[in-house]
Amino acid sequence: MKINPIYKVRKVAGENIILLQGKTNGDMTRVVAFNESALLMWDTLQGKDFTVLDATQVLLDNYNVDPDVASADAKKWVETLQENGLLLSE
């Protein structure tokens, strides 16, 4: 999988966010907010093909965290990106 390059993280009022515009009349604009570790994974993996294991490794390389916690956090991050259409599947 790969991060869709059309989306950019913006810093607004001290928060790192991506604005997702609604696609139809009934949809509303959604905001995806990134904490420090989510932004680190985004920045590190941008432009690369990656797996959940790659995202887990980013966390393990940068934080003193239990591998199981890193794995669960990376999986949740990927799921959130997928749910919001921020990933390209290849």
mmCIF file of the C-alpha atoms, coordinates in Angstrom:
data_MODEL
# 
_entry.id   MODEL 
# 
loop_
_atom_site.group_PDB 
_atom_site.id 
_atom_site.type_symbol 
_atom_site.label_atom_id 
_atom_site.label_alt_id 
_atom_site.label_comp_id 
_atom_site.label_asym_id 
_atom_site.label_entity_id 
_atom_site.label_seq_id 
_atom_site.pdbx_PDB_ins_code 
_atom_site.Cartn_x 
_atom_site.Cartn_y 
_atom_site.Cartn_z 
_atom_site.occupancy 
_atom_site.B_iso_or_equiv 
_atom_site.pdbx_formal_charge 
_atom_site.auth_seq_id 
_atom_site.auth_comp_id 
_atom_site.auth_asym_id 
_atom_site.auth_atom_id 
_atom_site.pdbx_PDB_model_num 
ATOM 1  C CA . MET A 1 1  ? 0.000   0.000  0.000  1.00 0.00 ? 1  MET A CA 1 
ATOM 2  C CA . LYS A 1 2  ? 1.015   3.603  -0.456 1.00 0.00 ? 2  LYS A CA 1 
ATOM 3  C CA . ILE A 1 3  ? -0.099  6.969  0.926  1.00 0.00 ? 3  ILE A CA 1 
ATOM 4  C CA . ASN A 1 4  ? -2.173  8.799  -1.677 1.00 0.00 ? 4  ASN A CA 1 
ATOM 5  C CA . PRO A 1 5  ? 0.034   11.760 -2.676 1.00 0.00 ? 5  PRO A CA 1 
ATOM 6  C CA . ILE A 1 6  ? -2.916  14.077 -3.307 1.00 0.00 ? 6  ILE A CA 1 
ATOM 7  C CA . TYR A 1 7  ? -3.382  14.478 0.455  1.00 0.00 ? 7  TYR A CA 1 
ATOM 8  C CA . LYS A 1 8  ? -1.175  16.829 2.446  1.00 0.00 ? 8  LYS A CA 1 
ATOM 9  C CA . VAL A 1 9  ? -0.950  17.280 6.188  1.00 0.00 ? 9  VAL A CA 1 
ATOM 10 C CA . ARG A 1 10 ? -1.503  20.894 7.214  1.00 0.00 ? 10 ARG A CA 1 
ATOM 11 C CA . LYS A 1 11 ? -0.761  22.497 10.562 1.00 0.00 ? 11 LYS A CA 1 
ATOM 12 C CA . VAL A 1 12 ? -3.821  24.439 11.712 1.00 0.00 ? 12 VAL A CA 1 
ATOM 13 C CA . ALA A 1 13 ? -4.048  25.993 15.168 1.00 0.00 ? 13 ALA A CA 1 
ATOM 14 C CA . GLY A 1 14 ? -1.239  23.738 16.368 1.00 0.00 ? 14 GLY A CA 1 
ATOM 15 C CA . GLU A 1 15 ? -2.898  20.544 15.081 1.00 0.00 ? 15 GLU A CA 1 
ATOM 16 C CA . ASN A 1 16 ? -1.670  18.358 12.208 1.00 0.00 ? 16 ASN A CA 1 
ATOM 17 C CA . ILE A 1 17 ? -4.705  17.636 10.049 1.00 0.00 ? 17 ILE A CA 1 
ATOM 18 C CA . ILE A 1 18 ? -5.913  16.473 6.660  1.00 0.00 ? 18 ILE A CA 1 
ATOM 19 C CA . LEU A 1 19 ? -9.198  17.906 5.401  1.00 0.00 ? 19 LEU A CA 1 
ATOM 20 C CA . LEU A 1 20 ? -11.316 15.454 3.429  1.00 0.00 ? 20 LEU A CA 1 
ATOM 21 C CA . GLN A 1 21 ? -13.955 17.135 1.296  1.00 0.00 ? 21 GLN A CA 1 
ATOM 22 C CA . GLY A 1 22 ? -17.367 15.486 1.022  1.00 0.00 ? 22 GLY A CA 1 
ATOM 23 C CA . LYS A 1 23 ? -17.969 13.720 -2.292 1.00 0.00 ? 23 LYS A CA 1 
ATOM 24 C CA . THR A 1 24 ? -21.751 14.151 -2.567 1.00 0.00 ? 24 THR A CA 1 
ATOM 25 C CA . ASN A 1 25 ? -24.330 16.662 -1.410 1.00 0.00 ? 25 ASN A CA 1 
ATOM 26 C CA . GLY A 1 26 ? -25.023 14.756 1.816  1.00 0.00 ? 26 GLY A CA 1 
ATOM 27 C CA . ASP A 1 27 ? -21.382 14.283 2.806  1.00 0.00 ? 27 ASP A CA 1 
ATOM 28 C CA . MET A 1 28 ? -19.674 16.794 5.012  1.00 0.00 ? 28 MET A CA 1 
ATOM 29 C CA . THR A 1 29 ? -16.041 17.740 5.208  1.00 0.00 ? 29 THR A CA 1 
ATOM 30 C CA . ARG A 1 30 ? -14.153 15.463 7.595  1.00 0.00 ? 30 ARG A CA 1 
ATOM 31 C CA . VAL A 1 31 ? -10.934 16.130 9.442  1.00 0.00 ? 31 VAL A CA 1 
ATOM 32 C CA . VAL A 1 32 ? -8.287  13.522 10.202 1.00 0.00 ? 32 VAL A CA 1 
ATOM 33 C CA . ALA A 1 33 ? -5.995  14.713 12.994 1.00 0.00 ? 33 ALA A CA 1 
ATOM 34 C CA . PHE A 1 34 ? -2.511  13.283 13.490 1.00 0.00 ? 34 PHE A CA 1 
ATOM 35 C CA . ASN A 1 35 ? -0.680  13.071 16.780 1.00 0.00 ? 35 ASN A CA 1 
ATOM 36 C CA . GLU A 1 36 ? 3.133   13.103 16.845 1.00 0.00 ? 36 GLU A CA 1 
ATOM 37 C CA . SER A 1 37 ? 3.594   9.384  16.167 1.00 0.00 ? 37 SER A CA 1 
ATOM 38 C CA . ALA A 1 38 ? 0.950   9.295  13.402 1.00 0.00 ? 38 ALA A CA 1 
ATOM 39 C CA . LEU A 1 39 ? 2.653   12.245 11.706 1.00 0.00 ? 39 LEU A CA 1 
ATOM 40 C CA . LEU A 1 40 ? 6.031   10.519 12.017 1.00 0.00 ? 40 LEU A CA 1 
ATOM 41 C CA . MET A 1 41 ? 4.691   7.397  10.266 1.00 0.00 ? 41 MET A CA 1 
ATOM 42 C CA . TRP A 1 42 ? 3.052   9.571  7.576  1.00 0.00 ? 42 TRP A CA 1 
ATOM 43 C CA . ASP A 1 43 ? 6.247   11.554 6.922  1.00 0.00 ? 43 ASP A CA 1 
ATOM 44 C CA . THR A 1 44 ? 8.529   8.498  7.009  1.00 0.00 ? 44 THR A CA 1 
ATOM 45 C CA . LEU A 1 45 ? 6.386   6.313  4.754  1.00 0.00 ? 45 LEU A CA 1 
ATOM 46 C CA . GLN A 1 46 ? 5.243   9.016  2.301  1.00 0.00 ? 46 GLN A CA 1 
ATOM 47 C CA . GLY A 1 47 ? 6.083   8.027  -1.276 1.00 0.00 ? 47 GLY A CA 1 
ATOM 48 C CA . LYS A 1 48 ? 6.994   4.434  -0.357 1.00 0.00 ? 48 LYS A CA 1 
ATOM 49 C CA . ASP A 1 49 ? 5.250   1.105  -0.648 1.00 0.00 ? 49 ASP A CA 1 
ATOM 50 C CA . PHE A 1 50 ? 4.797   -0.106 2.924  1.00 0.00 ? 50 PHE A CA 1 
ATOM 51 C CA . THR A 1 51 ? 3.119   -2.669 5.142  1.00 0.00 ? 51 THR A CA 1 
ATOM 52 C CA . VAL A 1 52 ? 1.820   -2.565 8.691  1.00 0.00 ? 52 VAL A CA 1 
ATOM 53 C CA . LEU A 1 53 ? 5.157   -4.121 9.703  1.00 0.00 ? 53 LEU A CA 1 
ATOM 54 C CA . ASP A 1 54 ? 6.981   -1.154 8.157  1.00 0.00 ? 54 ASP A CA 1 
ATOM 55 C CA . ALA A 1 55 ? 4.797   1.282  10.101 1.00 0.00 ? 55 ALA A CA 1 
ATOM 56 C CA . THR A 1 56 ? 5.418   -0.745 13.268 1.00 0.00 ? 56 THR A CA 1 
ATOM 57 C CA . GLN A 1 57 ? 9.157   -0.515 12.684 1.00 0.00 ? 57 GLN A CA 1 
ATOM 58 C CA . VAL A 1 58 ? 8.963   3.279  12.417 1.00 0.00 ? 58 VAL A CA 1 
ATOM 59 C CA . LEU A 1 59 ? 7.455   3.357  15.901 1.00 0.00 ? 59 LEU A CA 1 
ATOM 60 C CA . LEU A 1 60 ? 9.980   0.896  17.306 1.00 0.00 ? 60 LEU A CA 1 
ATOM 61 C CA . ASP A 1 61 ? 12.876  2.866  15.815 1.00 0.00 ? 61 ASP A CA 1 
ATOM 62 C CA . ASN A 1 62 ? 11.707  6.155  17.307 1.00 0.00 ? 62 ASN A CA 1 
ATOM 63 C CA . TYR A 1 63 ? 9.976   5.342  20.581 1.00 0.00 ? 63 TYR A CA 1 
ATOM 64 C CA . ASN A 1 64 ? 10.703  3.183  23.591 1.00 0.00 ? 64 ASN A CA 1 
ATOM 65 C CA . VAL A 1 65 ? 7.535   1.139  23.158 1.00 0.00 ? 65 VAL A CA 1 
ATOM 66 C CA . ASP A 1 66 ? 6.575   -2.510 23.540 1.00 0.00 ? 66 ASP A CA 1 
ATOM 67 C CA . PRO A 1 67 ? 6.496   -4.276 20.139 1.00 0.00 ? 67 PRO A CA 1 
ATOM 68 C CA . ASP A 1 68 ? 2.898   -5.428 20.689 1.00 0.00 ? 68 ASP A CA 1 
ATOM 69 C CA . VAL A 1 69 ? 1.786   -1.865 21.432 1.00 0.00 ? 69 VAL A CA 1 
ATOM 70 C CA . ALA A 1 70 ? 3.666   -0.552 18.383 1.00 0.00 ? 70 ALA A CA 1 
ATOM 71 C CA . SER A 1 71 ? 2.054   -3.216 16.206 1.00 0.00 ? 71 SER A CA 1 
ATOM 72 C CA . ALA A 1 72 ? -1.450  -2.436 17.465 1.00 0.00 ? 72 ALA A CA 1 
ATOM 73 C CA . ASP A 1 73 ? -0.912  1.312  17.008 1.00 0.00 ? 73 ASP A CA 1 
ATOM 74 C CA . ALA A 1 74 ? 0.466   0.880  13.482 1.00 0.00 ? 74 ALA A CA 1 
ATOM 75 C CA . LYS A 1 75 ? -2.446  -1.382 12.545 1.00 0.00 ? 75 LYS A CA 1 
ATOM 76 C CA . LYS A 1 76 ? -4.962  1.163  13.849 1.00 0.00 ? 76 LYS A CA 1 
ATOM 77 C CA . TRP A 1 77 ? -3.167  3.962  11.942 1.00 0.00 ? 77 TRP A CA 1 
ATOM 78 C CA . VAL A 1 78 ? -3.333  1.992  8.685  1.00 0.00 ? 78 VAL A CA 1 
ATOM 79 C CA . GLU A 1 79 ? -7.007  1.143  9.270  1.00 0.00 ? 79 GLU A CA 1 
ATOM 80 C CA . THR A 1 80 ? -7.809  4.820  9.851  1.00 0.00 ? 80 THR A CA 1 
ATOM 81 C CA . LEU A 1 81 ? -6.023  5.803  6.642  1.00 0.00 ? 81 LEU A CA 1 
ATOM 82 C CA . GLN A 1 82 ? -7.873  3.085  4.712  1.00 0.00 ? 82 GLN A CA 1 
ATOM 83 C CA . GLU A 1 83 ? -11.271 4.064  6.155  1.00 0.00 ? 83 GLU A CA 1 
ATOM 84 C CA . ASN A 1 84 ? -10.692 7.641  5.016  1.00 0.00 ? 84 ASN A CA 1 
ATOM 85 C CA . GLY A 1 85 ? -9.420  6.819  1.539  1.00 0.00 ? 85 GLY A CA 1 
ATOM 86 C CA . LEU A 1 86 ? -5.903  8.080  2.221  1.00 0.00 ? 86 LEU A CA 1 
ATOM 87 C CA . LEU A 1 87 ? -4.150  4.950  0.914  1.00 0.00 ? 87 LEU A CA 1 
ATOM 88 C CA . LEU A 1 88 ? -3.628  3.556  -2.547 1.00 0.00 ? 88 LEU A CA 1 
ATOM 89 C CA . SER A 1 89 ? -3.754  -0.224 -2.859 1.00 0.00 ? 89 SER A CA 1 
ATOM 90 C CA . GLU A 1 90 ? -1.513  -1.825 -5.452 1.00 0.00 ? 90 GLU A CA 1 
# 
